Amino acid sequence: MNITSLITKQYTSLDAYTGVGVAKELLRTQDAVVVLENNKPIGIVTAADLGMKSHQLIIDCFRSRPVANCTDSINTVLNLMQSTGNTVLPVSCQGSFCGLIKQSDILFHLHANHEKQNVALLAAAHDLRSPLATISMFGTLLKADPALSKHQYLIDKIAETCDYAQILIQDILTTEQSHGETIVLADENLDELVEACTTSLSDKFEGKQLVLSKQLLSNKVIKADRLKLTRAISNILWNSIKFTHPGGVISVSTREADDGRALIVVQDTGIGVPTAMQERIFDKFTKAKRPGTAGEPTTGLGLYLTKTIIESHGGTINMESDGRTGTRFIVSLPAEGYSTTHKPTRNYYNNH
C-alpha cells in the first residue's frame, strides 16, 4: 500500500521571511509548518528545526530533509524516516508539493489495520470450527462402512486434515487472544514450574520412547504469569519431542547465569534446524516449519507465541543448532535476588 490516503493536505503555512516567534507558537500544537516563498511551498520546518540554532527568520531554520513521493509504499517512507531521523516529511506528487506525511499517522493506520485483521482472523477461525467438525463426523461414518474399506487411505487423510485444521485454529485463537490478555505476575519457583511442564508431557515422552534428563539447579524465584510461562516452556519441550527420533534424548536444565538471571536450557538429539530456516524460526506463521519425525503437524505459531510470552516477562529466547544433530533453546528470565531451598533432580522416562 502506498501513502496517498495518509497524506495531510490541510496544513498551516507561513511566509519564509516570517519571524521564528510566530512559527514557534504554531509548532506548540502542530508537527510541522509549510514554508512559502512567493506563495509557493518550498519545504517544511518543525520545532526541532527551530531549536537547533538561534535565527530570526524561518527561512534560516531550513535543514536538509528528504522528500517522499505520493506513490511510495508505507514501508519505504517509514524506513526513510528512520534512517534520516524525521517524523514528518514533505510529499511530492508529479514533481509538485502536495502535503505532509506524518509518522504518527502511519503508525495509527498500521495499528488500526492490524486490529481489523485480527478481528477478521478470529472470526474466520471461530466460524471454521463447525464445518470442520461436520466433515470430521462424516469421515468417521465413512470409516465405519465396510463397503468403503478400499478407500481407507483417503478417509484417513480426511481425518488427518481435519485434525491439523483444528490444531491450526486453536493455535490462531490462542496466539491472537494472548496479545490482549493481562499478564498477572506472581512469585514462582522456576525449578518447580519446569518440573510441572515436563510432568504434563510425560505421555508424549513415553509415547515416542524418548529419554528425558533433568538437572534443575537454578534455585530461583521469578515473577511469572504461571499459565502463560507454562505454555511457553511446554511449547519448547513439545518442539523438541516432535523433532527427535524415538530413542533420542531431551535434556532440560535450569541454572543461575553469571548476571544473576535464571536460565532454562532445553537440548535435544533431534534432526536440528537447517541453517536456512534459523533466522525465521520465531516468525509468526513462519515458513520454517516441517512435520515432526513421527508426522506431528506444525502450524508455525508455537515458537512465535513462545517468544512473545517470554519477552512479555522481560526475558529472551535463543536457538542454537548445527542444522543436523540436535537443537538447543536457551531462555533467560529476570529472577529475584534470593534463592529457594530446592534439591536438584535428575529423572528419566523410559530406559537408556
N, C-alpha and C positions, 0 to 999 in steps of 0.2 A: 504494500500500500504506500502511495506517495503522500506528501504533506499538504496537498492542495486544500483539503477540507479543514485543516488545522491552522491555516494562515490567518493571523489577525489583521483585518483590513480597516478596522476602526481604531485609529491611534491618534495621539496628541503630537502636533508638530510645532516647531519653533524655528524662527529665522536663525541662520548660522551666526549672526552677529548680535544675538540676544545675550544679555549678561547671564553668567552661570547661576546667579542667585535665583532667577526665575525657574531655571531648569531644576535646581536642587529642590525647590518646593514641589514641583510636579513629580519628581522622582521619589518623593516620600511615599507615594501611593501607586506608582507605576513602575513597570520593569524597564522601560526604555522610552525615549522621546525621539521622534524622527526629526532630523535636521534638514531645513530647506535653504537653498540658495537660489535666488531668482525664482522663487516659488516652485522649485524642483527638488525632490528628495535627493540628498547626497550621502546619506548614511544615518546612523543612529548613535546616541550616547546613552550610557547607563550611569547609575550612581557611582559605580566603581571607576568609570572613566573620569568623572569629576573629582573623585577623591585622590587620584594618582598624583596630580600636580595642581599647584595654585595658579589658575588662569582667570582672566576677566570675561572672556567671550567663549561661547560654546564651541565655535569652530576650532579653537586652540586646544580643545579637550579630545579631539578625534584621536583614535588609535587604530592601528591596522586590525581589520576584522573580516573574516571570510563572508561570502555571500552564498546563501542557499538558493537552489533553483526550485521552482514550484513543482517540478517533476521528480525531484529527489525522493528516495524512499525514506521512511521514518528511521530505519537503521543507519542509513548514510548520514542523515542530519544529526542523529544522536552521537554517532562516532565523531563527526566533525566538531560538535560542541565539546565532547570530552577531550579531544586532542588539542583543542585551542583554548579551553577554559572559559568558554562563553555559554551563558544560559539563554541569551536572546540573540538572534541573527536577523539581518535584513534578508528579504526574499526577492528574487528577480524572476519575472515572467517574460520570456521572449526579449530579454535584454533591458527591461524596464522594472523599476522598483514597484512592488505590488503589495507589500505589507511586511509583517514580522512573524517569526516563528519562535515560540517560547518553549523552553524545555519543560516547564510546568504543565503546559497544555498537552504536550506529547505524552508525558507520564500519566496524566489524568486519563487521557484517551486509552492508553495501553491497559491501565488498571481496570477501567470500565469494560473494555473489550474482553479482558481476561475473566472478569466476573461473569459476563454474559456467556462465555464459552463454558465456564464451569457449571453454570445452571443448566445449559443445554446438554452437557455431557452427563450430569447426574440424572436429568430427566430421561435421557435415552437409555442409560444403564438400568434405571428402575423399570422402564417400560419393556425392556427386552426380557426381563426375568420371566414373565408369564408365558409368552410364546415359546421360550426355551424349555420351560417346564413341560409344556404340552408336547413338544417334539420329543423330549426325553421319555415321556409316558408312552407315546406311540412306539418308540423304539423298543421299550420294554415289552409291549404287547406283541410286536413283530418277532422279537426274540423267542417268545414263548410258543410260537406257532411252528409245529414240526414240519409243516409243508414248506417252510422258508429256510430250512436248515442249510441249504446250499448257498444261501445269501448271508450267512452269519458274519462273514468278514465285513460286509457293507453295513449290516445292522450294528456291529460293534463300533464301526467308525462313526456312526450317528451318535452313539452314547459317548464316545471319546470326545467328539467335537462339542457336544453339549456340556460335558464336564469342564472342558477347557474354557468355554464361553462363560460358564457360571463362575469359574475362578477369576477370569478377567474382570467380569462385572463387579465381583466382590472387592478385588484389588482397586478398581477405579473408585468405587464408593468409599473404601477405607482411606485411600490416598487423598481424595478431594475433601472429604469431610474432616480429615485430620488438620487441614490448614485453618479451619475455623474453630477448632477446639481449643479450650483454655488449658494451658499447662499448669497442673497443680503439683507443686513440688513438696516433697516431704523427705525426712531423713530415711535413707535406705542403706542397709548393709550390702555393698556391692557383691561380695562373695556369695551371700545367701541368695541374692537376686539371680546371679548367673547359675547357681545350683538349681534354682527353681526352673529356669529356662531349659537346662539340659534334661531335667527330670520329665518335663512336659513333652519332650520329644523322644523319650526313651523307646517308644514303639517304633519310631522311624529308624533309630539306630539299629534296633534289633531286627526289624524287617529287612534291612539291607545288609545285615551281618557286619556292621562297622564297629571298630574298636573306638571307644570314647575314653580319652585320657584327660584327667582334670588336675590342675595344680592351682588352687585358689588361694593366693598368698597376699592379696592386697591389704587385708585388714582395714579397709577404708569404708568410711561412711560418706555417701554422696547425697546431694539434693536431686531428687528424681521424681518424675511422674511414673509411678511403678508400672501402670498399664502400658503406657507408651514405650518406655525404655525396654520393658519385657518384649514388646512386639519387635523392636529394632534388633535386640540381641537374638531373638528366636529366628528372625529373618536371616541373619548372618549364619547361624547354625544350619538352618534349612538349606541355604545356598550351598554350604559345604557338603551336606548329606546328598543333595541332588547330583553334584558333580564329582563324587567319589565312588569308585567301583566297589562292589561287595568285597569285604575283607580288608578294606583300607582303614586308615587311622585318622581320627579327627582329635586334635589336641586343643583344649580350652584352658587358658591360664589368665590369672589376674595378678597384678603386682603394682607396687608404687614406683612411679617414674622418678627420675633424678630431680625434677622440678616440683615434686610433691603431688602431681596429678595421679589419677588412677588409670591404669591401663588394662584393657581386655584384649587378649590375642587369641584368635581362632585360626588354627593352621590345619590344613588337610593334605592328604597324599593323593588328591584327585587329579583331574585332567588339566588343571591350570586354566589361565585366561590368556588367549592369544594376544600377542603384543598389539595387533591392530585394533583389538577391542578394548584395551585397558583404559584409554582416555575417556571412553563413553560408558563405562560400566555403571556409573551412578546417574546417568541421564534419565529423565522421565521418558517412558515409552522407548527406552534405548533399543537400538537395532543390534547392540552387542548382547544378543541372547541366543540360546540354543536349548534343546531338550536336555534333561538330565541323563545320566548314564543308564538309567532304567526307564527312560522315556518320560520322566516327570516334566509336566508343562511349565513353561516360564513365560510370564506376561511382560517382563521388562519394567515392572513397577516396584518390586520388592526392595531393591537396593536404593532406589531413589527415595522411597519412603523412609528407609533406614537412615540414610544420610540426613534427611530433613529432621527427623526426630532427634538424632544425636546432636546436630547443630543447634537445635532449639534448647538443648541442655547445656550449651556452651562448650560442646565437645567437638572432636574431629574424628574422621574415619579415613583410613588409608588402606590401599590394597597393594600387595606385592605378589608377583608371580613370574616365573621364568617362561610361562606360556606352555609348559609341558608336564611338569611334575608337581603339581600342587599349588595352593593359594594360601596366602596369609592375610588376614584382616586385622588391623590394629586400631582400636578405639581408645581415645584419650578423653577423660572426663575430669572436670574440676572436682576436688574432694575436700572434705572438711579437714581441719588441721589436727585431727585426733584419730586414733585407730581404735578398733574394737578387738576384743579377745575372740579370735576365731581360729580354730585349728585348721591347718592346711589339709586338703583331702586329695586323694588320688584313687579314682574308681575306674572300673571297666564294665562295659556292657559286652557280653559275649567273651570269648576266649581269644588269646593271641594265636 
